């Protein structure tokens, strides 16, 4: 009987490990996407900032 309980516990631990691995992979994807959004926002802000600069005086 103890062997059966041990097997069930090991089975559950393996399932938990697999789920944790999936969550880690998902977190990596989310962090990558967040970084891309931050870079895009920085580029947009830089473009907006540069378009607000007054034109050089050519007179």
C-alpha positions in Angstrom: 0.0 0.0 0.0 2.8 2.4 0.8 4.3 1.9 -2.6 1.1 2.9 -4.3 0.9 6.1 -2.2 4.5 6.9 -3.1 3.8 6.4 -6.8 0.8 8.7 -6.6 2.8 11.4 -4.8 5.6 11.0 -7.4 3.1 11.3 -10.2 1.7 14.5 -8.7 5.1 15.9 -8.2 6.0 15.3 -11.9 2.8 17.0 -13.0 3.6 20.0 -10.8 7.1 20.2 -12.2 5.7 20.1 -15.7 3.2 22.8 -14.9 5.9 25.0 -13.3 8.1 24.5 -16.4 5.2 25.7 -18.6 4.6 28.7 -16.3 8.3 29.6 -16.5 8.2 29.5 -20.3 5.1 31.6 -20.3 6.7 34.1 -18.1 9.7 34.4 -20.4 7.4 35.1 -23.3 5.5 37.7 -21.4 8.7 39.4 -20.3 10.0 39.4 -23.9 6.7 41.0 -25.1 6.8 43.5 -22.3 10.4 44.5 -23.2 9.3 45.0 -26.9 6.5 47.2 -25.8 8.8 49.3 -23.6 11.2 49.7 -26.5 8.3 50.7 -28.8 7.1 53.2 -26.3 10.5 54.7 -25.9 10.8 55.0 -29.7 7.4 56.7 -29.9 8.3 59.1 -27.1 11.6 59.9 -28.8 9.8 60.6 -32.1 7.3 62.8 -30.5 10.0 64.7 -28.6 12.0 65.3 -31.7 9.0 66.5 -33.7 8.3 69.2 -31.0 11.7 70.8 -31.5 11.5 74.1 -33.3 12.8 74.3 -36.8 16.2 75.8 -37.2 16.3 79.5 -38.0 17.4 79.8 -41.6 16.8 83.5 -41.9 
